[in-house]
Amino acid sequence: MPPRMNNALTEDNEQGMFVTMFIGLINLDSGKMIFCNAGHNPPVRMTKKGEDPVGARGADFIDVLSNAPIGLFPGIDFEGESIDNIKETPLFLYSDGLNEAEDKHQKQFGDDQILNILRFTHFENAQQVVEKMNAEVEKHRNGADPNDDLTMFCLLVKDAI
């Protein structure tokens, strides 16, 4: 899909518009996720609380290949990747409007802040992850106007009962 989208967007694109994207497909039975990252921020994968030596939830950026954004170069290939099982380990995806959100002094929210919130906050469900992150970025901006659009998404694939 990324090559088709890329070729469509590069046609008649004198303005140089492009799109970053993380696209994936999950097998709900096995938990396997195949995905492609096209110039987007890497997702954060969280582990269960207590699996970390200090008792915090583990949360780290997934080491992903970063293909070019969609729309910059016609005819390029996009490399896909996979994770064998994402069941019960939430994935947090977001646009650069989160880590690059600025306060009134142009201080960015930052990647470390994202990881700290995900590691040290108790969450009952995926919705709470997004709500907490949204509240924290609003607190960081402290009234400053947003400097970019902001999209957040948390995905949790549950094991079958």
Chimera marker file (.cmm) of the C-alpha trace (Angstrom):
<marker_set name="trace">
<marker id="1" x="0.000" y="0.000" z="0.000" r="1" g="1" b="0" radius="0.5"/>
<marker id="2" x="2.696" y="2.634" z="0.773" r="1" g="1" b="0" radius="0.5"/>
<marker id="3" x="4.200" y="2.441" z="-2.751" r="1" g="1" b="0" radius="0.5"/>
<marker id="4" x="0.789" y="3.047" z="-4.364" r="1" g="1" b="0" radius="0.5"/>
<marker id="5" x="0.042" y="5.930" z="-2.014" r="1" g="1" b="0" radius="0.5"/>
<marker id="6" x="3.508" y="7.357" z="-2.602" r="1" g="1" b="0" radius="0.5"/>
<marker id="7" x="3.219" y="7.229" z="-6.380" r="1" g="1" b="0" radius="0.5"/>
<marker id="8" x="-0.230" y="8.834" z="-6.285" r="1" g="1" b="0" radius="0.5"/>
<marker id="9" x="0.958" y="11.671" z="-4.044" r="1" g="1" b="0" radius="0.5"/>
<marker id="10" x="4.149" y="12.361" z="-5.996" r="1" g="1" b="0" radius="0.5"/>
<marker id="11" x="2.195" y="12.936" z="-9.226" r="1" g="1" b="0" radius="0.5"/>
<marker id="12" x="1.622" y="16.651" z="-9.819" r="1" g="1" b="0" radius="0.5"/>
<marker id="13" x="3.118" y="17.534" z="-6.431" r="1" g="1" b="0" radius="0.5"/>
<marker id="14" x="4.845" y="20.823" z="-7.217" r="1" g="1" b="0" radius="0.5"/>
<marker id="15" x="4.249" y="22.030" z="-3.646" r="1" g="1" b="0" radius="0.5"/>
<marker id="16" x="6.395" y="19.202" z="-2.251" r="1" g="1" b="0" radius="0.5"/>
<marker id="17" x="3.654" y="17.969" z="0.078" r="1" g="1" b="0" radius="0.5"/>
<marker id="18" x="4.355" y="14.752" z="1.969" r="1" g="1" b="0" radius="0.5"/>
<marker id="19" x="2.843" y="12.574" z="4.672" r="1" g="1" b="0" radius="0.5"/>
<marker id="20" x="4.504" y="10.584" z="7.427" r="1" g="1" b="0" radius="0.5"/>
<marker id="21" x="2.733" y="7.390" z="8.313" r="1" g="1" b="0" radius="0.5"/>
<marker id="22" x="2.915" y="4.222" z="10.365" r="1" g="1" b="0" radius="0.5"/>
<marker id="23" x="0.723" y="1.535" z="8.851" r="1" g="1" b="0" radius="0.5"/>
<marker id="24" x="0.250" y="-1.991" z="10.125" r="1" g="1" b="0" radius="0.5"/>
<marker id="25" x="-1.789" y="-5.158" z="9.983" r="1" g="1" b="0" radius="0.5"/>
<marker id="26" x="-2.356" y="-7.334" z="13.047" r="1" g="1" b="0" radius="0.5"/>
<marker id="27" x="-3.277" y="-11.010" z="13.135" r="1" g="1" b="0" radius="0.5"/>
<marker id="28" x="-5.588" y="-11.060" z="16.153" r="1" g="1" b="0" radius="0.5"/>
<marker id="29" x="-5.151" y="-14.821" z="16.666" r="1" g="1" b="0" radius="0.5"/>
<marker id="30" x="-1.356" y="-14.878" z="16.799" r="1" g="1" b="0" radius="0.5"/>
<marker id="31" x="-0.706" y="-11.261" z="17.780" r="1" g="1" b="0" radius="0.5"/>
<marker id="32" x="1.762" y="-10.851" z="14.913" r="1" g="1" b="0" radius="0.5"/>
<marker id="33" x="1.928" y="-7.337" z="13.496" r="1" g="1" b="0" radius="0.5"/>
<marker id="34" x="3.420" y="-6.502" z="10.117" r="1" g="1" b="0" radius="0.5"/>
<marker id="35" x="4.048" y="-2.817" z="9.553" r="1" g="1" b="0" radius="0.5"/>
<marker id="36" x="5.793" y="-0.127" z="7.584" r="1" g="1" b="0" radius="0.5"/>
<marker id="37" x="7.083" y="3.159" z="8.951" r="1" g="1" b="0" radius="0.5"/>
<marker id="38" x="7.211" y="5.977" z="6.401" r="1" g="1" b="0" radius="0.5"/>
<marker id="39" x="9.110" y="8.774" z="8.130" r="1" g="1" b="0" radius="0.5"/>
<marker id="40" x="6.885" y="8.704" z="11.226" r="1" g="1" b="0" radius="0.5"/>
<marker id="41" x="7.868" y="8.734" z="14.895" r="1" g="1" b="0" radius="0.5"/>
<marker id="42" x="8.542" y="5.204" z="16.140" r="1" g="1" b="0" radius="0.5"/>
<marker id="43" x="5.795" y="3.736" z="18.326" r="1" g="1" b="0" radius="0.5"/>
<marker id="44" x="6.374" y="3.037" z="22.002" r="1" g="1" b="0" radius="0.5"/>
<marker id="45" x="5.820" y="-0.515" z="23.219" r="1" g="1" b="0" radius="0.5"/>
<marker id="46" x="4.899" y="-0.929" z="26.866" r="1" g="1" b="0" radius="0.5"/>
<marker id="47" x="5.382" y="-3.998" z="29.037" r="1" g="1" b="0" radius="0.5"/>
<marker id="48" x="3.409" y="-4.907" z="32.121" r="1" g="1" b="0" radius="0.5"/>
<marker id="49" x="4.146" y="-3.141" z="35.383" r="1" g="1" b="0" radius="0.5"/>
<marker id="50" x="6.608" y="-5.128" z="37.420" r="1" g="1" b="0" radius="0.5"/>
<marker id="51" x="8.463" y="-6.630" z="34.469" r="1" g="1" b="0" radius="0.5"/>
<marker id="52" x="10.968" y="-3.805" z="34.843" r="1" g="1" b="0" radius="0.5"/>
<marker id="53" x="13.568" y="-4.279" z="37.643" r="1" g="1" b="0" radius="0.5"/>
<marker id="54" x="12.447" y="-1.112" z="39.481" r="1" g="1" b="0" radius="0.5"/>
<marker id="55" x="8.781" y="-2.092" z="39.292" r="1" g="1" b="0" radius="0.5"/>
<marker id="56" x="7.906" y="0.477" z="36.672" r="1" g="1" b="0" radius="0.5"/>
<marker id="57" x="6.179" y="-0.369" z="33.442" r="1" g="1" b="0" radius="0.5"/>
<marker id="58" x="8.677" y="-0.835" z="30.643" r="1" g="1" b="0" radius="0.5"/>
<marker id="59" x="8.223" y="1.603" z="27.770" r="1" g="1" b="0" radius="0.5"/>
<marker id="60" x="10.651" y="1.951" z="24.909" r="1" g="1" b="0" radius="0.5"/>
<marker id="61" x="10.614" y="3.109" z="21.330" r="1" g="1" b="0" radius="0.5"/>
<marker id="62" x="10.396" y="0.261" z="18.853" r="1" g="1" b="0" radius="0.5"/>
<marker id="63" x="13.536" y="0.146" z="16.758" r="1" g="1" b="0" radius="0.5"/>
<marker id="64" x="12.000" y="0.584" z="13.304" r="1" g="1" b="0" radius="0.5"/>
<marker id="65" x="13.333" y="1.240" z="9.843" r="1" g="1" b="0" radius="0.5"/>
<marker id="66" x="12.418" y="4.742" z="8.805" r="1" g="1" b="0" radius="0.5"/>
<marker id="67" x="11.475" y="4.761" z="5.160" r="1" g="1" b="0" radius="0.5"/>
<marker id="68" x="11.038" y="8.094" z="3.403" r="1" g="1" b="0" radius="0.5"/>
<marker id="69" x="7.752" y="9.932" z="3.986" r="1" g="1" b="0" radius="0.5"/>
<marker id="70" x="4.976" y="9.324" z="1.471" r="1" g="1" b="0" radius="0.5"/>
<marker id="71" x="5.082" y="11.770" z="-1.440" r="1" g="1" b="0" radius="0.5"/>
<marker id="72" x="8.719" y="12.833" z="-1.586" r="1" g="1" b="0" radius="0.5"/>
<marker id="73" x="10.273" y="10.462" z="-4.113" r="1" g="1" b="0" radius="0.5"/>
<marker id="74" x="8.399" y="8.652" z="-6.898" r="1" g="1" b="0" radius="0.5"/>
<marker id="75" x="8.928" y="4.943" z="-7.430" r="1" g="1" b="0" radius="0.5"/>
<marker id="76" x="10.773" y="4.114" z="-4.211" r="1" g="1" b="0" radius="0.5"/>
<marker id="77" x="10.400" y="0.867" z="-2.275" r="1" g="1" b="0" radius="0.5"/>
<marker id="78" x="9.199" y="0.769" z="1.304" r="1" g="1" b="0" radius="0.5"/>
<marker id="79" x="10.577" y="-1.910" z="3.619" r="1" g="1" b="0" radius="0.5"/>
<marker id="80" x="8.167" y="-3.664" z="5.937" r="1" g="1" b="0" radius="0.5"/>
<marker id="81" x="8.897" y="-5.239" z="9.303" r="1" g="1" b="0" radius="0.5"/>
<marker id="82" x="7.134" y="-7.419" z="11.835" r="1" g="1" b="0" radius="0.5"/>
<marker id="83" x="6.774" y="-8.090" z="15.536" r="1" g="1" b="0" radius="0.5"/>
<marker id="84" x="5.929" y="-11.691" z="16.426" r="1" g="1" b="0" radius="0.5"/>
<marker id="85" x="3.428" y="-10.979" z="19.207" r="1" g="1" b="0" radius="0.5"/>
<marker id="86" x="2.050" y="-7.682" z="20.491" r="1" g="1" b="0" radius="0.5"/>
<marker id="87" x="-0.709" y="-9.197" z="22.661" r="1" g="1" b="0" radius="0.5"/>
<marker id="88" x="-1.021" y="-7.615" z="26.108" r="1" g="1" b="0" radius="0.5"/>
<marker id="89" x="1.766" y="-5.104" z="25.385" r="1" g="1" b="0" radius="0.5"/>
<marker id="90" x="0.191" y="-1.748" z="24.496" r="1" g="1" b="0" radius="0.5"/>
<marker id="91" x="1.531" y="0.252" z="21.573" r="1" g="1" b="0" radius="0.5"/>
<marker id="92" x="1.435" y="4.041" z="21.775" r="1" g="1" b="0" radius="0.5"/>
<marker id="93" x="1.577" y="5.885" z="18.440" r="1" g="1" b="0" radius="0.5"/>
<marker id="94" x="1.640" y="9.640" z="18.024" r="1" g="1" b="0" radius="0.5"/>
<marker id="95" x="2.432" y="12.435" z="15.624" r="1" g="1" b="0" radius="0.5"/>
<marker id="96" x="5.329" y="14.846" z="16.089" r="1" g="1" b="0" radius="0.5"/>
<marker id="97" x="2.836" y="17.349" z="17.458" r="1" g="1" b="0" radius="0.5"/>
<marker id="98" x="3.288" y="15.554" z="20.798" r="1" g="1" b="0" radius="0.5"/>
<marker id="99" x="7.046" y="15.361" z="21.314" r="1" g="1" b="0" radius="0.5"/>
<marker id="100" x="7.550" y="18.738" z="19.590" r="1" g="1" b="0" radius="0.5"/>
<marker id="101" x="4.765" y="20.518" z="21.523" r="1" g="1" b="0" radius="0.5"/>
<marker id="102" x="6.211" y="23.742" z="22.927" r="1" g="1" b="0" radius="0.5"/>
<marker id="103" x="5.525" y="25.825" z="25.992" r="1" g="1" b="0" radius="0.5"/>
<marker id="104" x="5.644" y="29.640" z="25.960" r="1" g="1" b="0" radius="0.5"/>
<marker id="105" x="9.466" y="29.519" z="26.056" r="1" g="1" b="0" radius="0.5"/>
<marker id="106" x="9.674" y="27.132" z="23.054" r="1" g="1" b="0" radius="0.5"/>
<marker id="107" x="10.739" y="24.223" z="25.287" r="1" g="1" b="0" radius="0.5"/>
<marker id="108" x="9.596" y="20.985" z="23.670" r="1" g="1" b="0" radius="0.5"/>
<marker id="109" x="7.641" y="18.265" z="25.477" r="1" g="1" b="0" radius="0.5"/>
<marker id="110" x="10.228" y="15.727" z="24.309" r="1" g="1" b="0" radius="0.5"/>
<marker id="111" x="10.671" y="11.996" z="23.947" r="1" g="1" b="0" radius="0.5"/>
<marker id="112" x="11.918" y="11.506" z="27.522" r="1" g="1" b="0" radius="0.5"/>
<marker id="113" x="8.725" y="13.012" z="28.927" r="1" g="1" b="0" radius="0.5"/>
<marker id="114" x="6.631" y="10.655" z="26.795" r="1" g="1" b="0" radius="0.5"/>
<marker id="115" x="8.560" y="7.631" z="28.058" r="1" g="1" b="0" radius="0.5"/>
<marker id="116" x="8.429" y="8.771" z="31.702" r="1" g="1" b="0" radius="0.5"/>
<marker id="117" x="4.659" y="9.198" z="31.596" r="1" g="1" b="0" radius="0.5"/>
<marker id="118" x="4.199" y="5.779" z="30.033" r="1" g="1" b="0" radius="0.5"/>
<marker id="119" x="6.582" y="4.111" z="32.498" r="1" g="1" b="0" radius="0.5"/>
<marker id="120" x="5.382" y="5.628" z="35.750" r="1" g="1" b="0" radius="0.5"/>
<marker id="121" x="1.619" y="6.046" z="35.367" r="1" g="1" b="0" radius="0.5"/>
<marker id="122" x="-0.890" y="3.298" z="36.135" r="1" g="1" b="0" radius="0.5"/>
<marker id="123" x="-3.330" y="2.742" z="33.275" r="1" g="1" b="0" radius="0.5"/>
<marker id="124" x="-6.450" y="0.572" z="33.323" r="1" g="1" b="0" radius="0.5"/>
<marker id="125" x="-6.957" y="0.718" z="29.557" r="1" g="1" b="0" radius="0.5"/>
<marker id="126" x="-5.697" y="2.192" z="26.292" r="1" g="1" b="0" radius="0.5"/>
<marker id="127" x="-8.067" y="5.173" z="26.456" r="1" g="1" b="0" radius="0.5"/>
<marker id="128" x="-6.535" y="6.295" z="29.747" r="1" g="1" b="0" radius="0.5"/>
<marker id="129" x="-3.091" y="6.340" z="28.129" r="1" g="1" b="0" radius="0.5"/>
<marker id="130" x="-4.241" y="8.866" z="25.525" r="1" g="1" b="0" radius="0.5"/>
<marker id="131" x="-6.204" y="10.922" z="28.069" r="1" g="1" b="0" radius="0.5"/>
<marker id="132" x="-3.226" y="11.122" z="30.448" r="1" g="1" b="0" radius="0.5"/>
<marker id="133" x="-0.801" y="12.046" z="27.670" r="1" g="1" b="0" radius="0.5"/>
<marker id="134" x="-3.184" y="14.729" z="26.390" r="1" g="1" b="0" radius="0.5"/>
<marker id="135" x="-3.528" y="16.199" z="29.889" r="1" g="1" b="0" radius="0.5"/>
<marker id="136" x="0.255" y="16.220" z="30.363" r="1" g="1" b="0" radius="0.5"/>
<marker id="137" x="0.969" y="17.933" z="27.041" r="1" g="1" b="0" radius="0.5"/>
<marker id="138" x="-1.694" y="20.568" z="27.801" r="1" g="1" b="0" radius="0.5"/>
<marker id="139" x="-0.066" y="21.154" z="31.190" r="1" g="1" b="0" radius="0.5"/>
<marker id="140" x="3.330" y="21.476" z="29.476" r="1" g="1" b="0" radius="0.5"/>
<marker id="141" x="2.041" y="24.018" z="26.942" r="1" g="1" b="0" radius="0.5"/>
<marker id="142" x="0.555" y="26.024" z="29.821" r="1" g="1" b="0" radius="0.5"/>
<marker id="143" x="-1.622" y="28.147" z="27.570" r="1" g="1" b="0" radius="0.5"/>
<marker id="144" x="0.747" y="28.332" z="24.590" r="1" g="1" b="0" radius="0.5"/>
<marker id="145" x="-0.958" y="27.832" z="21.245" r="1" g="1" b="0" radius="0.5"/>
<marker id="146" x="-0.318" y="24.478" z="19.573" r="1" g="1" b="0" radius="0.5"/>
<marker id="147" x="2.566" y="24.684" z="17.098" r="1" g="1" b="0" radius="0.5"/>
<marker id="148" x="1.463" y="21.577" z="15.149" r="1" g="1" b="0" radius="0.5"/>
<marker id="149" x="-1.408" y="19.140" z="14.810" r="1" g="1" b="0" radius="0.5"/>
<marker id="150" x="-1.487" y="16.384" z="17.420" r="1" g="1" b="0" radius="0.5"/>
<marker id="151" x="-2.621" y="12.799" z="16.972" r="1" g="1" b="0" radius="0.5"/>
<marker id="152" x="-2.304" y="10.020" z="19.563" r="1" g="1" b="0" radius="0.5"/>
<marker id="153" x="-3.419" y="6.412" z="19.492" r="1" g="1" b="0" radius="0.5"/>
<marker id="154" x="-2.951" y="3.566" z="21.945" r="1" g="1" b="0" radius="0.5"/>
<marker id="155" x="-3.566" y="-0.005" z="20.846" r="1" g="1" b="0" radius="0.5"/>
<marker id="156" x="-3.936" y="-2.985" z="23.159" r="1" g="1" b="0" radius="0.5"/>
<marker id="157" x="-4.590" y="-6.420" z="21.665" r="1" g="1" b="0" radius="0.5"/>
<marker id="158" x="-6.047" y="-8.649" z="24.373" r="1" g="1" b="0" radius="0.5"/>
<marker id="159" x="-5.523" y="-12.377" z="24.619" r="1" g="1" b="0" radius="0.5"/>
<marker id="160" x="-8.706" y="-14.340" z="23.882" r="1" g="1" b="0" radius="0.5"/>
<marker id="161" x="-10.620" y="-15.327" z="27.001" r="1" g="1" b="0" radius="0.5"/>
<link id1="1" id2="2" r="1" g="1" b="0" radius="0.2"/>
<link id1="2" id2="3" r="1" g="1" b="0" radius="0.2"/>
<link id1="3" id2="4" r="1" g="1" b="0" radius="0.2"/>
<link id1="4" id2="5" r="1" g="1" b="0" radius="0.2"/>
<link id1="5" id2="6" r="1" g="1" b="0" radius="0.2"/>
<link id1="6" id2="7" r="1" g="1" b="0" radius="0.2"/>
<link id1="7" id2="8" r="1" g="1" b="0" radius="0.2"/>
<link id1="8" id2="9" r="1" g="1" b="0" radius="0.2"/>
<link id1="9" id2="10" r="1" g="1" b="0" radius="0.2"/>
<link id1="10" id2="11" r="1" g="1" b="0" radius="0.2"/>
<link id1="11" id2="12" r="1" g="1" b="0" radius="0.2"/>
<link id1="12" id2="13" r="1" g="1" b="0" radius="0.2"/>
<link id1="13" id2="14" r="1" g="1" b="0" radius="0.2"/>
<link id1="14" id2="15" r="1" g="1" b="0" radius="0.2"/>
<link id1="15" id2="16" r="1" g="1" b="0" radius="0.2"/>
<link id1="16" id2="17" r="1" g="1" b="0" radius="0.2"/>
<link id1="17" id2="18" r="1" g="1" b="0" radius="0.2"/>
<link id1="18" id2="19" r="1" g="1" b="0" radius="0.2"/>
<link id1="19" id2="20" r="1" g="1" b="0" radius="0.2"/>
<link id1="20" id2="21" r="1" g="1" b="0" radius="0.2"/>
<link id1="21" id2="22" r="1" g="1" b="0" radius="0.2"/>
<link id1="22" id2="23" r="1" g="1" b="0" radius="0.2"/>
<link id1="23" id2="24" r="1" g="1" b="0" radius="0.2"/>
<link id1="24" id2="25" r="1" g="1" b="0" radius="0.2"/>
<link id1="25" id2="26" r="1" g="1" b="0" radius="0.2"/>
<link id1="26" id2="27" r="1" g="1" b="0" radius="0.2"/>
<link id1="27" id2="28" r="1" g="1" b="0" radius="0.2"/>
<link id1="28" id2="29" r="1" g="1" b="0" radius="0.2"/>
<link id1="29" id2="30" r="1" g="1" b="0" radius="0.2"/>
<link id1="30" id2="31" r="1" g="1" b="0" radius="0.2"/>
<link id1="31" id2="32" r="1" g="1" b="0" radius="0.2"/>
<link id1="32" id2="33" r="1" g="1" b="0" radius="0.2"/>
<link id1="33" id2="34" r="1" g="1" b="0" radius="0.2"/>
<link id1="34" id2="35" r="1" g="1" b="0" radius="0.2"/>
<link id1="35" id2="36" r="1" g="1" b="0" radius="0.2"/>
<link id1="36" id2="37" r="1" g="1" b="0" radius="0.2"/>
<link id1="37" id2="38" r="1" g="1" b="0" radius="0.2"/>
<link id1="38" id2="39" r="1" g="1" b="0" radius="0.2"/>
<link id1="39" id2="40" r="1" g="1" b="0" radius="0.2"/>
<link id1="40" id2="41" r="1" g="1" b="0" radius="0.2"/>
<link id1="41" id2="42" r="1" g="1" b="0" radius="0.2"/>
<link id1="42" id2="43" r="1" g="1" b="0" radius="0.2"/>
<link id1="43" id2="44" r="1" g="1" b="0" radius="0.2"/>
<link id1="44" id2="45" r="1" g="1" b="0" radius="0.2"/>
<link id1="45" id2="46" r="1" g="1" b="0" radius="0.2"/>
<link id1="46" id2="47" r="1" g="1" b="0" radius="0.2"/>
<link id1="47" id2="48" r="1" g="1" b="0" radius="0.2"/>
<link id1="48" id2="49" r="1" g="1" b="0" radius="0.2"/>
<link id1="49" id2="50" r="1" g="1" b="0" radius="0.2"/>
<link id1="50" id2="51" r="1" g="1" b="0" radius="0.2"/>
<link id1="51" id2="52" r="1" g="1" b="0" radius="0.2"/>
<link id1="52" id2="53" r="1" g="1" b="0" radius="0.2"/>
<link id1="53" id2="54" r="1" g="1" b="0" radius="0.2"/>
<link id1="54" id2="55" r="1" g="1" b="0" radius="0.2"/>
<link id1="55" id2="56" r="1" g="1" b="0" radius="0.2"/>
<link id1="56" id2="57" r="1" g="1" b="0" radius="0.2"/>
<link id1="57" id2="58" r="1" g="1" b="0" radius="0.2"/>
<link id1="58" id2="59" r="1" g="1" b="0" radius="0.2"/>
<link id1="59" id2="60" r="1" g="1" b="0" radius="0.2"/>
<link id1="60" id2="61" r="1" g="1" b="0" radius="0.2"/>
<link id1="61" id2="62" r="1" g="1" b="0" radius="0.2"/>
<link id1="62" id2="63" r="1" g="1" b="0" radius="0.2"/>
<link id1="63" id2="64" r="1" g="1" b="0" radius="0.2"/>
<link id1="64" id2="65" r="1" g="1" b="0" radius="0.2"/>
<link id1="65" id2="66" r="1" g="1" b="0" radius="0.2"/>
<link id1="66" id2="67" r="1" g="1" b="0" radius="0.2"/>
<link id1="67" id2="68" r="1" g="1" b="0" radius="0.2"/>
<link id1="68" id2="69" r="1" g="1" b="0" radius="0.2"/>
<link id1="69" id2="70" r="1" g="1" b="0" radius="0.2"/>
<link id1="70" id2="71" r="1" g="1" b="0" radius="0.2"/>
<link id1="71" id2="72" r="1" g="1" b="0" radius="0.2"/>
<link id1="72" id2="73" r="1" g="1" b="0" radius="0.2"/>
<link id1="73" id2="74" r="1" g="1" b="0" radius="0.2"/>
<link id1="74" id2="75" r="1" g="1" b="0" radius="0.2"/>
<link id1="75" id2="76" r="1" g="1" b="0" radius="0.2"/>
<link id1="76" id2="77" r="1" g="1" b="0" radius="0.2"/>
<link id1="77" id2="78" r="1" g="1" b="0" radius="0.2"/>
<link id1="78" id2="79" r="1" g="1" b="0" radius="0.2"/>
<link id1="79" id2="80" r="1" g="1" b="0" radius="0.2"/>
<link id1="80" id2="81" r="1" g="1" b="0" radius="0.2"/>
<link id1="81" id2="82" r="1" g="1" b="0" radius="0.2"/>
<link id1="82" id2="83" r="1" g="1" b="0" radius="0.2"/>
<link id1="83" id2="84" r="1" g="1" b="0" radius="0.2"/>
<link id1="84" id2="85" r="1" g="1" b="0" radius="0.2"/>
<link id1="85" id2="86" r="1" g="1" b="0" radius="0.2"/>
<link id1="86" id2="87" r="1" g="1" b="0" radius="0.2"/>
<link id1="87" id2="88" r="1" g="1" b="0" radius="0.2"/>
<link id1="88" id2="89" r="1" g="1" b="0" radius="0.2"/>
<link id1="89" id2="90" r="1" g="1" b="0" radius="0.2"/>
<link id1="90" id2="91" r="1" g="1" b="0" radius="0.2"/>
<link id1="91" id2="92" r="1" g="1" b="0" radius="0.2"/>
<link id1="92" id2="93" r="1" g="1" b="0" radius="0.2"/>
<link id1="93" id2="94" r="1" g="1" b="0" radius="0.2"/>
<link id1="94" id2="95" r="1" g="1" b="0" radius="0.2"/>
<link id1="95" id2="96" r="1" g="1" b="0" radius="0.2"/>
<link id1="96" id2="97" r="1" g="1" b="0" radius="0.2"/>
<link id1="97" id2="98" r="1" g="1" b="0" radius="0.2"/>
<link id1="98" id2="99" r="1" g="1" b="0" radius="0.2"/>
<link id1="99" id2="100" r="1" g="1" b="0" radius="0.2"/>
<link id1="100" id2="101" r="1" g="1" b="0" radius="0.2"/>
<link id1="101" id2="102" r="1" g="1" b="0" radius="0.2"/>
<link id1="102" id2="103" r="1" g="1" b="0" radius="0.2"/>
<link id1="103" id2="104" r="1" g="1" b="0" radius="0.2"/>
<link id1="104" id2="105" r="1" g="1" b="0" radius="0.2"/>
<link id1="105" id2="106" r="1" g="1" b="0" radius="0.2"/>
<link id1="106" id2="107" r="1" g="1" b="0" radius="0.2"/>
<link id1="107" id2="108" r="1" g="1" b="0" radius="0.2"/>
<link id1="108" id2="109" r="1" g="1" b="0" radius="0.2"/>
<link id1="109" id2="110" r="1" g="1" b="0" radius="0.2"/>
<link id1="110" id2="111" r="1" g="1" b="0" radius="0.2"/>
<link id1="111" id2="112" r="1" g="1" b="0" radius="0.2"/>
<link id1="112" id2="113" r="1" g="1" b="0" radius="0.2"/>
<link id1="113" id2="114" r="1" g="1" b="0" radius="0.2"/>
<link id1="114" id2="115" r="1" g="1" b="0" radius="0.2"/>
<link id1="115" id2="116" r="1" g="1" b="0" radius="0.2"/>
<link id1="116" id2="117" r="1" g="1" b="0" radius="0.2"/>
<link id1="117" id2="118" r="1" g="1" b="0" radius="0.2"/>
<link id1="118" id2="119" r="1" g="1" b="0" radius="0.2"/>
<link id1="119" id2="120" r="1" g="1" b="0" radius="0.2"/>
<link id1="120" id2="121" r="1" g="1" b="0" radius="0.2"/>
<link id1="121" id2="122" r="1" g="1" b="0" radius="0.2"/>
<link id1="122" id2="123" r="1" g="1" b="0" radius="0.2"/>
<link id1="123" id2="124" r="1" g="1" b="0" radius="0.2"/>
<link id1="124" id2="125" r="1" g="1" b="0" radius="0.2"/>
<link id1="125" id2="126" r="1" g="1" b="0" radius="0.2"/>
<link id1="126" id2="127" r="1" g="1" b="0" radius="0.2"/>
<link id1="127" id2="128" r="1" g="1" b="0" radius="0.2"/>
<link id1="128" id2="129" r="1" g="1" b="0" radius="0.2"/>
<link id1="129" id2="130" r="1" g="1" b="0" radius="0.2"/>
<link id1="130" id2="131" r="1" g="1" b="0" radius="0.2"/>
<link id1="131" id2="132" r="1" g="1" b="0" radius="0.2"/>
<link id1="132" id2="133" r="1" g="1" b="0" radius="0.2"/>
<link id1="133" id2="134" r="1" g="1" b="0" radius="0.2"/>
<link id1="134" id2="135" r="1" g="1" b="0" radius="0.2"/>
<link id1="135" id2="136" r="1" g="1" b="0" radius="0.2"/>
<link id1="136" id2="137" r="1" g="1" b="0" radius="0.2"/>
<link id1="137" id2="138" r="1" g="1" b="0" radius="0.2"/>
<link id1="138" id2="139" r="1" g="1" b="0" radius="0.2"/>
<link id1="139" id2="140" r="1" g="1" b="0" radius="0.2"/>
<link id1="140" id2="141" r="1" g="1" b="0" radius="0.2"/>
<link id1="141" id2="142" r="1" g="1" b="0" radius="0.2"/>
<link id1="142" id2="143" r="1" g="1" b="0" radius="0.2"/>
<link id1="143" id2="144" r="1" g="1" b="0" radius="0.2"/>
<link id1="144" id2="145" r="1" g="1" b="0" radius="0.2"/>
<link id1="145" id2="146" r="1" g="1" b="0" radius="0.2"/>
<link id1="146" id2="147" r="1" g="1" b="0" radius="0.2"/>
<link id1="147" id2="148" r="1" g="1" b="0" radius="0.2"/>
<link id1="148" id2="149" r="1" g="1" b="0" radius="0.2"/>
<link id1="149" id2="150" r="1" g="1" b="0" radius="0.2"/>
<link id1="150" id2="151" r="1" g="1" b="0" radius="0.2"/>
<link id1="151" id2="152" r="1" g="1" b="0" radius="0.2"/>
<link id1="152" id2="153" r="1" g="1" b="0" radius="0.2"/>
<link id1="153" id2="154" r="1" g="1" b="0" radius="0.2"/>
<link id1="154" id2="155" r="1" g="1" b="0" radius="0.2"/>
<link id1="155" id2="156" r="1" g="1" b="0" radius="0.2"/>
<link id1="156" id2="157" r="1" g="1" b="0" radius="0.2"/>
<link id1="157" id2="158" r="1" g="1" b="0" radius="0.2"/>
<link id1="158" id2="159" r="1" g="1" b="0" radius="0.2"/>
<link id1="159" id2="160" r="1" g="1" b="0" radius="0.2"/>
<link id1="160" id2="161" r="1" g="1" b="0" radius="0.2"/>
</marker_set>
